[in-house]
């Protein structure tokens, strides 16, 4: 879910997946379509190792040269 009141497309929001060592596995925009409104959603294609631990991070106001502002994070296993 996007942070309340945000349009992830207009705010350059993106989601990053890191492995247990903190290395980026993949990332993608929270919404790849113009004018998502607060209902932005995306599928992130990634090849995860079964049983391995990962962390998902939701960034806002990012860009090519900066991560932006961390809005949410959670740990999960594949």
N, CA, C and O atoms as a GROMACS GRO file, in nm:
protein
  312
    1UNK      N    1   0.084  -0.119   0.000
    1UNK     CA    2   0.000   0.000   0.000
    1UNK      C    3   0.088   0.124   0.000
    1UNK      O    4   0.195   0.125   0.060
    2UNK      N    5   0.042   0.225  -0.066
    2UNK     CA    6   0.116   0.351  -0.068
    2UNK      C    7   0.085   0.430   0.059
    2UNK      O    8  -0.021   0.411   0.119
    3UNK      N    9   0.175   0.518   0.100
    3UNK     CA   10   0.146   0.603   0.215
    3UNK      C   11   0.020   0.687   0.190
    3UNK      O   12  -0.007   0.725   0.076
    4UNK      N   13  -0.054   0.714   0.293
    4UNK     CA   14  -0.180   0.786   0.283
    4UNK      C   15  -0.166   0.919   0.209
    4UNK      O   16  -0.075   0.997   0.237
    5UNK      N   17  -0.256   0.942   0.114
    5UNK     CA   18  -0.261   1.068   0.043
    5UNK      C   19  -0.158   1.086  -0.067
    5UNK      O   20  -0.149   1.194  -0.126
    6UNK      N   21  -0.080   0.984  -0.097
    6UNK     CA   22   0.024   0.995  -0.199
    6UNK      C   23  -0.019   0.929  -0.329
    6UNK      O   24  -0.091   0.830  -0.329
    7UNK      N   25   0.026   0.986  -0.438
    7UNK     CA   26   0.018   0.920  -0.568
    7UNK      C   27   0.160   0.873  -0.596
    7UNK      O   28   0.248   0.955  -0.620
    8UNK      N   29   0.186   0.742  -0.592
    8UNK     CA   30   0.323   0.692  -0.606
    8UNK      C   31   0.389   0.729  -0.738
    8UNK      O   32   0.512   0.738  -0.745
    9UNK      N   33   0.309   0.752  -0.841
    9UNK     CA   34   0.367   0.792  -0.970
    9UNK      C   35   0.419   0.935  -0.962
    9UNK      O   36   0.531   0.963  -1.005
   10UNK      N   37   0.339   1.024  -0.909
   10UNK     CA   38   0.379   1.164  -0.898
   10UNK      C   39   0.491   1.184  -0.796
   10UNK      O   40   0.568   1.280  -0.806
   11UNK      N   41   0.500   1.095  -0.698
   11UNK     CA   42   0.599   1.110  -0.592
   11UNK      C   43   0.727   1.031  -0.612
   11UNK      O   44   0.813   1.032  -0.524
   12UNK      N   45   0.741   0.965  -0.723
   12UNK     CA   46   0.860   0.883  -0.752
   12UNK      C   47   0.884   0.779  -0.643
   12UNK      O   48   0.995   0.768  -0.591
   13UNK      N   49   0.780   0.704  -0.608
   13UNK     CA   50   0.792   0.601  -0.506
   13UNK      C   51   0.839   0.471  -0.570
   13UNK      O   52   0.801   0.438  -0.682
   14UNK      N   53   0.923   0.398  -0.497
   14UNK     CA   54   0.974   0.271  -0.548
   14UNK      C   55   0.996   0.173  -0.436
   14UNK      O   56   1.008   0.212  -0.320
   15UNK      N   57   1.003   0.045  -0.472
   15UNK     CA   58   1.019  -0.064  -0.377
   15UNK      C   59   1.148  -0.138  -0.408
   15UNK      O   60   1.176  -0.170  -0.524
   16UNK      N   61   1.225  -0.163  -0.304
   16UNK     CA   62   1.353  -0.232  -0.319
   16UNK      C   63   1.349  -0.361  -0.238
   16UNK      O   64   1.293  -0.364  -0.128
   17UNK      N   65   1.409  -0.467  -0.291
   17UNK     CA   66   1.424  -0.594  -0.219
   17UNK      C   67   1.573  -0.615  -0.195
   17UNK      O   68   1.653  -0.610  -0.288
   18UNK      N   69   1.610  -0.639  -0.068
   18UNK     CA   70   1.749  -0.666  -0.031
   18UNK      C   71   1.760  -0.805   0.031
   18UNK      O   72   1.667  -0.854   0.095
   19UNK      N   73   1.876  -0.868   0.012
   19UNK     CA   74   1.899  -0.997   0.075
   19UNK      C   75   1.944  -0.976   0.220
   19UNK      O   76   1.952  -0.863   0.267
   20UNK      N   77   1.971  -1.084   0.291
   20UNK     CA   78   2.006  -1.076   0.434
   20UNK      C   79   2.140  -1.006   0.458
   20UNK      O   80   2.169  -0.967   0.571
   21UNK      N   81   2.221  -0.988   0.354
   21UNK     CA   82   2.347  -0.915   0.366
   21UNK      C   83   2.332  -0.767   0.332
   21UNK      O   84   2.429  -0.692   0.335
   22UNK      N   85   2.209  -0.726   0.300
   22UNK     CA   86   2.185  -0.587   0.266
   22UNK      C   87   2.210  -0.552   0.121
   22UNK      O   88   2.202  -0.435   0.083
   23UNK      N   89   2.240  -0.653   0.038
   23UNK     CA   90   2.264  -0.629  -0.104
   23UNK      C   91   2.132  -0.624  -0.180
   23UNK      O   92   2.045  -0.708  -0.161
   24UNK      N   93   2.119  -0.523  -0.266
   24UNK     CA   94   1.997  -0.510  -0.346
   24UNK      C   95   1.983  -0.629  -0.441
   24UNK      O   96   2.074  -0.660  -0.517
   25UNK      N   97   1.866  -0.693  -0.436
   25UNK     CA   98   1.834  -0.803  -0.526
   25UNK      C   99   1.763  -0.748  -0.649
   25UNK      O  100   1.794  -0.787  -0.762
   26UNK      N  101   1.668  -0.658  -0.627
   26UNK     CA  102   1.595  -0.595  -0.736
   26UNK      C  103   1.521  -0.474  -0.682
   26UNK      O  104   1.518  -0.449  -0.562
   27UNK      N  105   1.460  -0.398  -0.773
   27UNK     CA  106   1.375  -0.285  -0.736
   27UNK      C  107   1.281  -0.257  -0.852
   27UNK      O  108   1.303  -0.302  -0.964
   28UNK      N  109   1.174  -0.182  -0.823
   28UNK     CA  110   1.084  -0.136  -0.929
   28UNK      C  111   0.999  -0.023  -0.873
   28UNK      O  112   0.985  -0.007  -0.751
   29UNK      N  113   0.943   0.057  -0.964
   29UNK     CA  114   0.856   0.166  -0.924
   29UNK      C  115   0.731   0.111  -0.855
   29UNK      O  116   0.683   0.004  -0.892
   30UNK      N  117   0.679   0.183  -0.758
   30UNK     CA  118   0.557   0.140  -0.688
   30UNK      C  119   0.438   0.142  -0.783
   30UNK      O  120   0.342   0.068  -0.764
   31UNK      N  121   0.444   0.227  -0.884
   31UNK     CA  122   0.340   0.230  -0.986
   31UNK      C  123   0.401   0.277  -1.116
   31UNK      O  124   0.461   0.385  -1.122
   32UNK      N  125   0.387   0.200  -1.218
   32UNK     CA  126   0.444   0.236  -1.348
   32UNK      C  127   0.349   0.310  -1.440
   32UNK      O  128   0.383   0.337  -1.555
   33UNK      N  129   0.231   0.342  -1.390
   33UNK     CA  130   0.130   0.408  -1.472
   33UNK      C  131   0.106   0.551  -1.424
   33UNK      O  132   0.107   0.577  -1.303
   34UNK      N  133   0.084   0.642  -1.516
   34UNK     CA  134   0.053   0.780  -1.478
   34UNK      C  135  -0.079   0.786  -1.400
   34UNK      O  136  -0.173   0.713  -1.430
   35UNK      N  137  -0.082   0.873  -1.302
   35UNK     CA  138  -0.204   0.900  -1.224
   35UNK      C  139  -0.259   0.776  -1.155
   35UNK      O  140  -0.374   0.738  -1.177
   36UNK      N  141  -0.179   0.713  -1.073
   36UNK     CA  142  -0.220   0.594  -1.001
   36UNK      C  143  -0.316   0.627  -0.888
   36UNK      O  144  -0.397   0.543  -0.847
   37UNK      N  145  -0.307   0.749  -0.838
   37UNK     CA  146  -0.382   0.781  -0.718
   37UNK      C  147  -0.323   0.704  -0.602
   37UNK      O  148  -0.209   0.658  -0.612
   38UNK      N  149  -0.395   0.689  -0.493
   38UNK     CA  150  -0.341   0.619  -0.377
   38UNK      C  151  -0.348   0.468  -0.390
   38UNK      O  152  -0.326   0.396  -0.292
   39UNK      N  153  -0.380   0.418  -0.510
   39UNK     CA  154  -0.399   0.274  -0.528
   39UNK      C  155  -0.288   0.212  -0.612
   39UNK      O  156  -0.311   0.113  -0.681
   40UNK      N  157  -0.169   0.268  -0.606
   40UNK     CA  158  -0.058   0.217  -0.685
   40UNK      C  159  -0.024   0.074  -0.646
   40UNK      O  160  -0.026   0.038  -0.528
   41UNK      N  161   0.007  -0.006  -0.745
   41UNK     CA  162   0.046  -0.144  -0.720
   41UNK      C  163   0.138  -0.189  -0.832
   41UNK      O  164   0.126  -0.143  -0.945
   42UNK      N  165   0.228  -0.278  -0.799
   42UNK     CA  166   0.315  -0.334  -0.901
   42UNK      C  167   0.357  -0.474  -0.861
   42UNK      O  168   0.360  -0.507  -0.742
   43UNK      N  169   0.388  -0.555  -0.959
   43UNK     CA  170   0.448  -0.685  -0.935
   43UNK      C  171   0.597  -0.669  -0.960
   43UNK      O  172   0.637  -0.608  -1.059
   44UNK      N  173   0.678  -0.723  -0.873
   44UNK     CA  174   0.822  -0.713  -0.888
   44UNK      C  175   0.875  -0.852  -0.919
   44UNK      O  176   0.870  -0.942  -0.836
   45UNK      N  177   0.927  -0.867  -1.039
   45UNK     CA  178   0.983  -0.995  -1.079
   45UNK      C  179   1.120  -1.014  -1.015
   45UNK      O  180   1.208  -0.930  -1.030
   46UNK      N  181   1.138  -1.125  -0.946
   46UNK     CA  182   1.265  -1.152  -0.880
   46UNK      C  183   1.281  -1.302  -0.861
   46UNK      O  184   1.183  -1.374  -0.841
   47UNK      N  185   1.404  -1.349  -0.866
   47UNK     CA  186   1.434  -1.489  -0.846
   47UNK      C  187   1.493  -1.505  -0.706
   47UNK      O  188   1.612  -1.482  -0.686
   48UNK      N  189   1.410  -1.543  -0.610
   48UNK     CA  190   1.453  -1.556  -0.471
   48UNK      C  191   1.487  -1.701  -0.440
   48UNK      O  192   1.434  -1.793  -0.501
   49UNK      N  193   1.577  -1.719  -0.343
   49UNK     CA  194   1.617  -1.852  -0.300
   49UNK      C  195   1.521  -1.902  -0.191
   49UNK      O  196   1.499  -1.832  -0.092
   50UNK      N  197   1.466  -2.019  -0.210
   50UNK     CA  198   1.372  -2.077  -0.114
   50UNK      C  199   1.435  -2.084   0.025
   50UNK      O  200   1.545  -2.137   0.042
   51UNK      N  201   1.365  -2.031   0.124
   51UNK     CA  202   1.411  -2.034   0.262
   51UNK      C  203   1.501  -1.918   0.301
   51UNK      O  204   1.530  -1.899   0.419
   52UNK      N  205   1.545  -1.839   0.204
   52UNK     CA  206   1.634  -1.725   0.234
   52UNK      C  207   1.553  -1.608   0.290
   52UNK      O  208   1.434  -1.595   0.264
   53UNK      N  209   1.621  -1.524   0.368
   53UNK     CA  210   1.559  -1.407   0.430
   53UNK      C  211   1.583  -1.282   0.345
   53UNK      O  212   1.692  -1.264   0.290
   54UNK      N  213   1.481  -1.197   0.336
   54UNK     CA  214   1.488  -1.075   0.256
   54UNK      C  215   1.422  -0.960   0.331
   54UNK      O  216   1.355  -0.980   0.432
   55UNK      N  217   1.443  -0.840   0.280
   55UNK     CA  218   1.380  -0.720   0.335
   55UNK      C  219   1.325  -0.640   0.218
   55UNK      O  220   1.393  -0.620   0.117
   56UNK      N  221   1.201  -0.594   0.232
   56UNK     CA  222   1.139  -0.505   0.133
   56UNK      C  223   1.138  -0.365   0.193
   56UNK      O  224   1.102  -0.346   0.309
   57UNK      N  225   1.178  -0.267   0.111
   57UNK     CA  226   1.180  -0.127   0.155
   57UNK      C  227   1.099  -0.042   0.058
   57UNK      O  228   1.112  -0.055  -0.064
   58UNK      N  229   1.015   0.044   0.113
   58UNK     CA  230   0.932   0.134   0.031
   58UNK      C  231   0.990   0.274   0.045
   58UNK      O  232   0.992   0.331   0.155
   59UNK      N  233   1.036   0.331  -0.066
   59UNK     CA  234   1.098   0.463  -0.069
   59UNK      C  235   1.006   0.564  -0.139
   59UNK      O  236   0.938   0.529  -0.235
   60UNK      N  237   1.006   0.687  -0.092
   60UNK     CA  238   0.932   0.796  -0.156
   60UNK      C  239   1.027   0.907  -0.194
   60UNK      O  240   1.133   0.924  -0.133
   61UNK      N  241   0.989   0.982  -0.296
   61UNK     CA  242   1.064   1.099  -0.340
   61UNK      C  243   1.206   1.063  -0.381
   61UNK      O  244   1.299   1.141  -0.361
   62UNK      N  245   1.223   0.945  -0.439
   62UNK     CA  246   1.355   0.901  -0.483
   62UNK      C  247   1.382   0.940  -0.627
   62UNK      O  248   1.301   1.007  -0.690
   63UNK      N  249   1.492   0.898  -0.675
   63UNK     CA  250   1.530   0.926  -0.812
   63UNK      C  251   1.653   0.846  -0.848
   63UNK      O  252   1.693   0.755  -0.775
   64UNK      N  253   1.713   0.880  -0.958
   64UNK     CA  254   1.829   0.804  -1.003
   64UNK      C  255   1.951   0.824  -0.913
   64UNK      O  256   2.035   0.735  -0.904
   65UNK      N  257   1.961   0.938  -0.846
   65UNK     CA  258   2.079   0.966  -0.766
   65UNK      C  259   2.059   0.956  -0.616
   65UNK      O  260   2.154   0.976  -0.541
   66UNK      N  261   1.937   0.927  -0.570
   66UNK     CA  262   1.911   0.922  -0.426
   66UNK      C  263   1.804   0.817  -0.396
   66UNK      O  264   1.717   0.790  -0.479
   67UNK      N  265   1.810   0.759  -0.277
   67UNK     CA  266   1.708   0.663  -0.238
   67UNK      C  267   1.577   0.733  -0.206
   67UNK      O  268   1.470   0.678  -0.233
   68UNK      N  269   1.583   0.852  -0.150
   68UNK     CA  270   1.462   0.922  -0.109
   68UNK      C  271   1.436   0.903   0.039
   68UNK      O  272   1.529   0.890   0.119
   69UNK      N  273   1.310   0.901   0.075
   69UNK     CA  274   1.268   0.889   0.216
   69UNK      C  275   1.209   0.750   0.239
   69UNK      O  276   1.115   0.710   0.170
   70UNK      N  277   1.264   0.677   0.336
   70UNK     CA  278   1.214   0.544   0.368
   70UNK      C  279   1.079   0.557   0.437
   70UNK      O  280   1.068   0.622   0.541
   71UNK      N  281   0.976   0.497   0.380
   71UNK     CA  282   0.840   0.505   0.434
   71UNK      C  283   0.797   0.379   0.508
   71UNK      O  284   0.722   0.387   0.604
   72UNK      N  285   0.846   0.263   0.462
   72UNK     CA  286   0.807   0.138   0.525
   72UNK      C  287   0.909   0.031   0.492
   72UNK      O  288   0.978   0.038   0.390
   73UNK      N  289   0.918  -0.068   0.578
   73UNK     CA  290   1.005  -0.182   0.552
   73UNK      C  291   0.951  -0.304   0.625
   73UNK      O  292   0.887  -0.291   0.730
   74UNK      N  293   0.978  -0.421   0.570
   74UNK     CA  294   0.942  -0.544   0.640
   74UNK      C  295   1.033  -0.657   0.594
   74UNK      O  296   1.082  -0.659   0.481
   75UNK      N  297   1.055  -0.751   0.684
   75UNK     CA  298   1.135  -0.869   0.657
   75UNK      C  299   1.043  -0.981   0.611
   75UNK      O  300   0.928  -0.990   0.654
   76UNK      N  301   1.093  -1.067   0.524
   76UNK     CA  302   1.016  -1.184   0.481
   76UNK      C  303   1.112  -1.292   0.436
   76UNK      O  304   1.231  -1.266   0.413
   77UNK      N  305   1.062  -1.413   0.423
   77UNK     CA  306   1.142  -1.523   0.371
   77UNK      C  307   1.073  -1.580   0.248
   77UNK      O  308   0.951  -1.574   0.235
   78UNK      N  309   1.153  -1.634   0.158
   78UNK     CA  310   1.100  -1.688   0.033
   78UNK      C  311   1.051  -1.830   0.054
   78UNK      O  312   1.002  -1.893  -0.040
   0.00000   0.00000   0.00000
